[in-house]
């Protein structure tokens, strides 16, 4: 039976996450999901996206920096949950290492964002010394209309993300993980670019730049892990509005060259959650 993972868009009124309704696998019967060998993996992704949608449905505060954090934290948590599903059911060793790195980096960025606006960090955030924790950013005066523009840009990014995540299930967990995670990462890039354009906190803009770089590198690594071609060029990632372009790295046939791009955490043997197959 052909299955397609759908995340249909539903209006959400005045909520910040306008158009963030996610129906998951609503078009597929529970029996069909269970019968499919990929069913458990898809079910975990459905749960992750539904939780992300609920978390992102927050009302605008007229502070682009705080609204960026309010949206990006559950978005990052969605990536963590998707990566954990890959760790449990995936088989590609390179992708398992990348999934580990996604979990680590997203947790670090969640903590950094929360600390930057004076919120308590996630309990999973551990600092080695006091100076590791960023100081809260000084509140910046918002320009009139800047938050509305940020909300509009972020909503457009999420609408596109959900459309692109409506992938046809292939029965290959690794392939479908990449097919869904790439547009999910692109959504984070687009939201971070909106923060660069409309945000005011220099500290939050620095974090947004780091998010863009991390997500772009992981997109490249995921595609290389499956042997997929890379785009010829992409927009300059850390400029809010620029015509500059940077060339994506050429696809490398040598696995050792690919591994050199990975951080030390990605070189570790993947650790699957308890009960993994």
C-alpha positions, 0 to 999 in steps of 0.5 A: 500500500502506498503511504504518504506522510502528510502534514496538512495546514490548518488556520490557527487564527491570531496565533503566532503559528498561523497555518501550523496545524499538523494532521500527521498521518491522518490520511492513512488508517492506523491498521495500514500504518501498523501493517507497514514495516516502517509504521513505528518510525512514522508513528514517532514522527507523527507524534513529534510533529503534533507536539511541535505544532502544539508548542509553536502555537503561541500568541505574538508578544510584539518582541521578535526575539522572544517570539523567535525563541518561542517558535524555535524551541519547540521546532528544535525539539521536533528535530530532536524527536525525529532524530531519536526515531532515526536512532531507534529504527535507522540502519545507516551508520553515518545517519545514526551519527548525524542523528546523534549530532542533531540531538546534541546541537539542538539541545545546546541551542535550545539552552542558549536561546532560553538563557539569552532571553533570561529564561531557565535553561533546559534541564538537559543543558549542562555547563562545565563552568559558570562562564559557559552559560550565556548572560541574558541579552539586554532587552532591545527596543523593537521597531514598529511593525518588526514583529508582525513582519517576523511573524509573517516570515516565520509563518511562510517558512513553516507553511513551506516546510510542512508542504515539503515534508509531505513525503511518500513513505518508501519503507526505507527509514533512513531515506525517509528520515532525510526526506523529512529532516531536510525540509525541517532543517530548512524551516529552521534556516528560514526562521533564523533568517527572519530573526536576522532581518527583524530581531534586535538582540545582537546575542540572539542574532549570533545564535540565529547565525549559528543555527543556520550554519549548523542546519546547512552542514547537517543537510549536506551531511545527510544528503552525502550519507545517502549519496544524493547530489548537492545543489549547485549553490545556496543563498548566503546563510547569515545575511538577512538580505543579500544577493551573495551566494556560496557554493555547496561543497562538491559531493565526495566519494571518499567516506573519510573526507565526509567524516572529516566534516563531522564534529568529534561527537559525530565520530563516536559510535551511535548509541541507540535508545533502549529497546532499539532494533 
